Amino acid sequence: MTELVWDGKYKDGKKQGPVRVALPFQTVETVNESAKDRQRTLEWFAAGRETEWRNRLIWGDKKYVLPSLLPEFAGKVNLIYIDPPFDTGQDFSFTATLPDYPDTAEDETAYFVKEPSVLEQKAYRDTWGVSSEERHRGVQQLDRYIKWIYETVVLLQELLVQNGAMYFHIGPNVSHYAKAVLDEVFGAERFVNEIVWKRQSAKGGAFGGINQHGRIHEVILFYARSDSWVWNQQYLPYDDEYLSSFYKYVEPGMGRRFRLSDLTAAGSRRGESGGPLLVNGDKVSPAPGRHWALGLRSGETVQTAMHRLVKEGRVWHEPGKMPSYKRYLDEMPGVPLQDLWTDIRPVAPQGSERLNYDTQKPETLLERIVRTSSNEADLVLDCFVGSGTTAVVAEKLNRRWIACDLSRFAIHTTRKRLLGICGVKPFIVQNLGKYERQVWQAAEFPASGGDGAEAARQRDRAYRNFILELYRATPISGHVWLHGCRGGRMVHVAPVDAPVTLADVKAIAKEVWKAAGTGKDGPAKAGADILGWEFAFEVNELARQVAAESRVDVALKKIPHEVLDKKAVEQGDVRFFELGALSVAPQQKKRELALKLSDFLIPIDDIPEEVRKAIKHWSQMIDYWAVDWDFKDDTFHNQWQSYRTRKEPKIELEASHVYPEAGKYTVVIKVIDILGNDTTKAIEVDVR
Ligand SMILES: C[S@@+](CC[C@H](N)C(=O)[O-])C[C@H]1O[C@@H](n2cnc3c(N)ncnc32)[C@H](O)[C@@H]1O
């Protein structure tokens, strides 16, 4: 058997498969769900009933997301489209724009006319690293890439329903390897098409001095799970040359274009279909060796069928000549779509569809795929959704969808894009939260032995040292809460599975204060950087208070998700952002609550100099904000939002809500800033 073999494919003669840990999804946000639906969902959920379907946007690595989808969705997904990185070694970016702030109320138009400052940030990396030891063994990047592709495809195939289909979008640099992998996983007989998408027009001249033909296409490999699959034939309009050579007749007065086709077929016949017929009073016989082929309806004779066609105006007849059938252009579906797609243009740099997310694919491309291989209400999955094209198209075409991506910019872009669809159905935003981090920690920092408690201690130490190294801090020992030291400040690294609480902050501050000026590891100033994955709501507000009381300068910094991405770590792309500080002025009038954002600070060090210069007002740093007027169950229910788009760069700074009933409510406000980070704030209100 012919087989593609990559490093690590087999271990002790056994084929190595993907990680198969199924982790529970955490619903962190609901979007567009009415209070009534939300209440019903909660009740059903509490009663153990299956809740209504919600489309799902999942932030996480496909490595953990796909196995976690298996328990619920194995054999249930109708269509998969993926557009993974193509192993190009490039980095791809997300470009945030900082709109100008009008100096005066009259200057409002400045939002629209002035050139915005641009903040380019890395959205994802397309590199597959090999260690020097591996390189020494002859392992190449390609080995790692193909292994990654194989692990992805194995799980995707299991998720497909029996008559489901998968479209794998890939570059011509690696499409041949991908095809071999897909043949292996699906079976070569499940290969349906290799679609060639012409993604750009002809390039001119020599290509960077290399003598080669212009590379202007990408490949989409289409596989089916079994020997039958959903198929809705798609058609293209006829081209002008075809129309002018075939549809050259126009119905006088009506303008309908038509072509002429034969009313006879090959083969002599005896009887009526081989003999003469009356057509408009003329007696006409089929040519020698042919017979009438009129498509008889029940009860018709050949002659009555001809009369009917004449009456319907379907027969073109010049006296003395053979009659022909009139085939109207407007009744023809078009040319059946072939596997060469040259009619779909890429997203234009200035086009209205463009979202500043590199590698965004055109909606028309996805529309074609979704229409061909799925029906309404079918489930569509894309685990590399990027700017959200698949989810948006599935939503617009009334399919259900699950979309996943590793990049926070992808999730943010997709969420905003979906919100822009008029009448978008409710959807949820999920992640694997602490569970993904726990699995990552266990896999990345295995203990070398010892009992359970000792092994756990070893793992924790290795994890903390790894984070400290990324933060460029020196590990220290002998403290309970303090793990490192950087630039004269102490550093605390929170565990992967618990949010930093106010009690933690107090304990850290206390220990810093004790340690200040003592011993060789003691900090010069009483300052602490607290690095955490999650922070309890009140921490950000109250940490300042704790800091003032304990005279310890506390900075709360988020450990970014990129820490889990080996490529980001290798490239030094891990940045620890300090939590933003949001000020909100609430105003209550009877049952109406009005919120006005009054200040928002993100540490200036996190913003590049050229963008910093363009900041005149704190609100320019807000890209999106949303409010949950009645926060209850650890899930943020997005009930109101305002955000910037390229077309509408202005953002509202006020929101209001009328409560149907008096009572005490927790209001949560979530801001996503131009760096793609979110800041949340909770306020308590007593509505009378
Ligand atoms: C080529 S882009 C997809 C573009 C998308 N088709 C669109 O129209 O915008 C590839 C995406 O894969 C994501 N990605 C890369 N590795 C991933 C992983 N391990 N898990 C999930 N997403 C990943 C990247 O963040 C990026 O958004």
The ligand as a MOL file (V3000), in Angstrom:
LIG
                    3D

  0  0  0     0  0            999 V3000
M  V30 BEGIN CTAB
M  V30 COUNTS 27 29 0 0 0
M  V30 BEGIN ATOM
M  V30 1 C -6.5520 31.0030 7.2370 0
M  V30 2 S -7.2620 31.5130 8.7220 0 CHG=1
M  V30 3 C -8.9750 31.2260 8.4800 0
M  V30 4 C -9.6390 32.3440 7.7400 0
M  V30 5 C -11.1480 32.1670 7.6010 0
M  V30 6 N -11.4770 31.1210 6.6630 0
M  V30 7 C -11.8150 33.4650 7.1980 0
M  V30 8 O -12.5430 33.5130 6.2160 0
M  V30 9 O -11.5880 34.4620 7.8910 0 CHG=-1
M  V30 10 C -6.7720 30.2490 9.8380 0
M  V30 11 C -7.2860 30.4230 11.2490 0
M  V30 12 O -6.9060 29.2670 11.9870 0
M  V30 13 C -6.7110 29.6630 13.3430 0
M  V30 14 N -5.9250 28.6130 14.0190 0
M  V30 15 C -4.6310 28.2800 13.8380 0
M  V30 16 N -4.2960 27.2490 14.6320 0
M  V30 17 C -5.4160 26.9040 15.3160 0
M  V30 18 C -5.7210 25.8990 16.2710 0
M  V30 19 N -4.7880 25.0590 16.6940 0
M  V30 20 N -6.9760 25.8260 16.7550 0
M  V30 21 C -7.9350 26.6940 16.3300 0
M  V30 22 N -7.6990 27.6810 15.4330 0
M  V30 23 C -6.4590 27.7770 14.9260 0
M  V30 24 C -6.0050 30.9890 13.2230 0
M  V30 25 O -6.1470 31.7460 14.4120 0
M  V30 26 C -6.7180 31.6040 12.0240 0
M  V30 27 O -7.7610 32.4450 12.4390 0
M  V30 END ATOM
M  V30 BEGIN BOND
M  V30 1 1 1 2
M  V30 2 1 2 3
M  V30 3 1 2 10
M  V30 4 1 3 4
M  V30 5 1 4 5
M  V30 6 1 5 6
M  V30 7 1 5 7
M  V30 8 2 7 8
M  V30 9 1 7 9
M  V30 10 1 10 11
M  V30 11 1 11 12
M  V30 12 1 11 26
M  V30 13 1 12 13
M  V30 14 1 13 14
M  V30 15 1 13 24
M  V30 16 1 14 15
M  V30 17 1 14 23
M  V30 18 2 15 16
M  V30 19 1 16 17
M  V30 20 1 17 18
M  V30 21 2 17 23
M  V30 22 1 18 19
M  V30 23 2 18 20
M  V30 24 1 20 21
M  V30 25 2 21 22
M  V30 26 1 22 23
M  V30 27 1 24 25
M  V30 28 1 24 26
M  V30 29 1 26 27
M  V30 END BOND
M  V30 END CTAB
M  END
